[in-house]
Amino acid sequence: MTIKRLAISFLVFTVATASIAYAANKILVAKGTAITFLDTGGTAAITLSALAAGTGCTTACTRCSAQYTKTGANVKSQLWEMRVKAQLTGTNVLNEPIEYYVATSDGTLVQGNIATTNSTIDINKRKNLTFAGILSVDQTTTNTTMVASFPNIVINEVAFQVCASNQTTLPFKTDTAVHGITMTPMDIEVQ
């Protein structure tokens, strides 16, 4: 009976002190410097202006950016948030999807074996990319910016690309300033 009481006392002590130790520390997210993937003026290029509609599409509706190699403070960043914006031209259909992906690279092999340049890819290549999220069409007004955010994307590799696959029945607006993908490192800090 004494050993049993001793074991229970030890267990209670461990649980009580562990919760005090963890309560003293805060776990926070420290956002790093955002990386932008834009038609013009971004950190890396991705041509989203006039991205074709997904209806019957095999290549012109899915595009990947130029490859970005992690540098500076974000070299060690593992968790990222993707924030996307897009506009469609025509009468939008509610709930139609625009899919977003990440293609990582170890510096030699690229996920999906896609080109490292800003280019279209065959729609089937997205099957071997890392799915990030879907921007669902949320209004019917043409040429109106829609925004979505996808947190907790794990990127362990040294380089990556972002990809958009327009699976709606409408093309992206022909405009180099209204579409984009922003990747923000979300580093975990214990205080």
PEZI-V508470 format. One record per residue. N is the residue number from 1. RES is the residue in one small letter. SS is DSSP state (alpha for helix, beta for strand, coil for the rest). OMEGA is omega in whole degrees, 0 to 359 (NA if undefined). Layout:
n=<N:N>
res=<RES:RES>
ss=<SS:SS>
omega=<OMEGA:OMEGA>
//
This chain:
n=<1:2:3:4:5:6:7:8:9:10:11:12:13:14:15:16:17:18:19:20:21:22:23:24:25:26:27:28:29:30:31:32:33:34:35:36:37:38:39:40:41:42:43:44:45:46:47:48:49:50:51:52:53:54:55:56:57:58:59:60:61:62:63:64:65:66:67:68:69:70:71:72:73:74:75:76:77:78:79:80:81:82:83:84:85:86:87:88:89:90:91:92:93:94:95:96:97:98:99:100:101:102:103:104:105:106:107:108:109:110:111:112:113:114:115:116:117:118:119:120:121:122:123:124:125:126:127:128:129:130:131:132:133:134:135:136:137:138:139:140:141:142:143:144:145:146:147:148:149:150:151:152:153:154:155:156:157:158:159:160:161:162:163:164:165:166:167:168:169:170:171:172:173:174:175:176:177:178:179:180:181:182:183:184:185:186:187:188:189:190:191>
res=<m:t:i:k:r:l:a:i:s:f:l:v:f:t:v:a:t:a:s:i:a:y:a:a:n:k:i:l:v:a:k:g:t:a:i:t:f:l:d:t:g:g:t:a:a:i:t:l:s:a:l:a:a:g:t:g:c:t:t:a:c:t:r:c:s:a:q:y:t:k:t:g:a:n:v:k:s:q:l:w:e:m:r:v:k:a:q:l:t:g:t:n:v:l:n:e:p:i:e:y:y:v:a:t:s:d:g:t:l:v:q:g:n:i:a:t:t:n:s:t:i:d:i:n:k:r:k:n:l:t:f:a:g:i:l:s:v:d:q:t:t:t:n:t:t:m:v:a:s:f:p:n:i:v:i:n:e:v:a:f:q:v:c:a:s:n:q:t:t:l:p:f:k:t:d:t:a:v:h:g:i:t:m:t:p:m:d:i:e:v:q>
ss=<coil:alpha:alpha:alpha:alpha:alpha:alpha:alpha:alpha:alpha:alpha:alpha:alpha:alpha:alpha:alpha:alpha:alpha:alpha:alpha:alpha:alpha:alpha:coil:coil:coil:beta:beta:beta:beta:beta:coil:coil:coil:beta:beta:beta:beta:coil:coil:coil:coil:coil:beta:beta:coil:coil:coil:coil:coil:coil:coil:coil:coil:coil:coil:coil:coil:coil:coil:coil:beta:beta:beta:coil:coil:coil:beta:beta:coil:coil:alpha:alpha:alpha:alpha:alpha:coil:coil:beta:beta:beta:beta:beta:beta:beta:beta:coil:beta:coil:coil:coil:coil:coil:coil:coil:coil:beta:beta:beta:beta:beta:beta:beta:beta:beta:coil:coil:coil:coil:beta:alpha:alpha:alpha:coil:coil:coil:coil:coil:beta:beta:coil:coil:alpha:alpha:alpha:alpha:alpha:alpha:coil:beta:beta:beta:beta:beta:beta:beta:coil:coil:coil:coil:coil:coil:coil:coil:coil:beta:beta:beta:beta:beta:beta:beta:beta:beta:coil:coil:coil:coil:beta:beta:beta:beta:beta:beta:beta:beta:coil:coil:coil:coil:coil:beta:coil:coil:coil:coil:coil:coil:coil:beta:beta:beta:beta:beta:beta:beta:beta:beta:beta:beta:coil>
omega=<181:179:179:178:179:179:179:178:179:179:178:179:180:180:182:181:178:181:177:181:180:180:182:182:175:175:186:174:177:180:177:180:183:176:182:177:187:175:178:173:180:175:177:185:167:183:180:178:178:176:188:174:183:182:179:186:173:180:189:182:181:185:176:182:167:181:175:176:181:179:174:185:184:179:182:182:181:181:181:172:175:176:187:173:182:174:177:178:182:178:183:176:182:175:174:187:164:185:180:185:172:174:182:179:175:182:179:182:179:177:182:182:180:178:180:180:175:186:174:176:174:184:181:179:182:179:181:176:177:180:180:180:181:167:178:178:188:177:186:182:180:175:177:183:173:185:174:180:181:182:171:174:182:176:181:186:184:184:178:175:174:183:175:178:182:180:177:179:182:175:171:177:176:183:184:185:188:180:175:177:178:176:181:176:182:184:180:178:174:180:NA>
//
